[in-house]
Amino acid sequence: MTASADSTSPDLALAGAIFDVQRCAFHDGPGLRTTVFLKGCPLRCAWCHNPESWSRIPPEAAPAFRERRATVGELMAIVRKDRHYYDASGGGLTLSGGEPARQPRFAAGLLRAARAEGIRTALDTCGCAPPSAFALLAPHVNLFLWDYKATDTAGAPSLHRELTGRDPGPLLDNFRRLYAGGADILLRCPLIPTINDTPAHLEAIAGFARDYPRLAGIEIIPYHAGGLSKYDRLGLPRPALKTRQPDERTKARWLEFFQARNLPGITLA
Ligand code: SF4
């Protein structure tokens, strides 16, 4: 995925639906970044911290949670303000959501505009979009931040479907296709105590490290309960997860699992 793919003129009038822009973000890829949050998500993760990304927000919700339209040109006027931070820190533009690949033309247009100005790009994705969307996006993405959320056990009901609302197969197919095509991918694995930190899931994460040695890394993202108040402000019921934030012992146990398999490249975010 090289910068030369972005040589044509970007369409600055291209518009899409967003719900937030955050400058100086440092959890959304390398360095300091500007993160644009695109509206809409086909998943309903049981621990979602961004329910305002879902398409159906009650009309009585606070204005801050409502969808708004923005053009590539308007967003680039914000993104380029911090380019000296990107240059100094190895950062850039991240598209997140929601699921940015559900607005592929707009997302690709914004990524392409950033790359045309020499700004590196990342796409934070759950992988739930048609293969054609990823084919459109891939030439404009320096780094995919790929969420891997749950692992099914043969013969048992799908845990992935139970926790996210979707079967994992098409998402994993998209991952494999992009990896085979040479994309740089950082795997990110939210771990929620007693919910998805099953031996099968930890073993599957270890399997990614073995089977995909060209991954940019694997990050374990410990569950945190921040964002629950958003549900109250949106008038939505809070997630009925029976869990807690992982304590230090739990996090150490996760890491020991990978270290015992000689996989030190799997780290805590
Ligand atoms: S993929 Fe992300 S935004 Fe969508 S429901 Fe899951 S956690 Fe929320």
Boltz pocket constraint, residues with backbone or C-beta under 6 A from the ligand:
constraints:
  - pocket:
      binder: B
      contacts: [[A, 41], [A, 42], [A, 43], [A, 44], [A, 45], [A, 47], [A, 48], [A, 49], [A, 50], [A, 51], [A, 53], [A, 97], [A, 98], [A, 99], [A, 126]]
      max_distance: 6.0
